[in-house]
Amino acid sequence: MSPRPAVQALPAYRPGRNPADLAREIGVDRAIKLASNEVAFPPLPAVVDAIAAAAGETNRYPDNGAVVLTDALAERYGVDPAQVATGCGAVMLCQQLAQAYTEPGASIAFAWRSFEMYPLLAQVAGARSIQVPLVPGREGGPADTHDLDGLLAAIDDDTRLVFVCNPNNPTGTAVRRAGLEKFLDAVPVTTLVVLDEAYREFVSDPDVPDGTELMRGRPNVAVLRTFSKAWGLAGLRVGYLLAEDPAVAEAVRKTHVPFSVSMLAQAAAVAALASEDEVRARCASVVAERKRLVAALRARGFDVSDSQANFVWLPVGEQAAPLAAALEARAVITRPFAGVGVRVTVGAPEENDAFLAALDAVRADGG
Ligand SMILES: Cc1ncc(COP(=O)(O)O)c(C=O)c1O
């Protein structure tokens, strides 16, 4: 039995390099993974306690409506619980949005390059992808920033969804308040704009708007956030959507795979939300490391734009794959995007030092 052509055409899943396997293979004590934009901190103490407490109840199904978590999120953001939908990671919410809002013939618009799941989920939904190339965000800089005018011009009568990834994965650049407000005011009301703010907690520029504020009074705007990055719950899979119009959250809830947000994930997310001060302090240290890393890379001659996320982008073009391979041979796993650049997650200070040392060694070897 053959699957649908759209599914046959999907690339096969290629797991990222496991640091323990790599260390064994190249004969070192430890390899460093800076490839998936996780935080290097261990889970928050309150999270570990909450998981331990919930573990004794895992013979039961989780609460399918994630009521406690939904209420905690509603309170945190000053919205009604009807405006909130939780999901098995923000990526699943992206997929649910595609299911809920598109049908064959419809289109989904987004910048490219951006989060690599957008074209894939459009393909699975049978929707057409409209990809709008990134443009330089500063004079003479690499093409790494959303072209909001281009995105607006590309929206057609069939465009049901637009993803704006802010800050953008993998380039780390962010769009500013005036540009995004102008864009949102111009998008047709029949098109839902999803502000994917997976990295919002790492934003330090006050001119980068908070989508949960921008969505107010705009019924065709929704915001995606995740517990995977700043909140340190990547292994548990939980994200959420906030929408001005409760009908959007309801549509997403209707396409939810039953029980896909596990009991442990719900308990952990509630505990993490209650530890926000600790999370903020961790994010501040990531931001400080990001600044140090960007300066160190610029001092080495890389054309690095300011990042508002927990990763930095090296726009090295054709050197991307060989550079990542050479770093891997020196026990540092990064994320190459062939022909475009290498994305490097901001790790703990000693991990970032190890990355810079590996980079220097690669360059000293002529790489
Ligand atoms: C821009 C963006 N959106 C969404 C996600 C999905 O996050 P998760 O499914 O872990 O919540 C990611 C993860 O890398 C991302 O980079």
The ligand as a Gaussian input file, in Angstrom:
#p B3LYP/6-31G(d) Opt

LIG

0 1
 C        9.984000      28.540000      15.563000
 C        9.586000      27.292000      16.251000
 N        8.306000      27.041000      16.450000
 C        7.900000      25.941000      17.066000
 C        8.806000      25.014000      17.530000
 C        8.298000      23.775000      18.163000
 O        8.537000      23.702000      19.498000
 P        7.977000      22.507000      20.350000
 O        7.213000      21.597000      19.459000
 O        9.139000      21.854000      20.974000
 O        7.068000      23.165000      21.350000
 C       10.166000      25.222000      17.347000
 C       11.137000      24.224000      17.792000
 O       12.256000      24.161000      17.420000
 C       10.562000      26.396000      16.692000
 O       11.869000      26.646000      16.467000

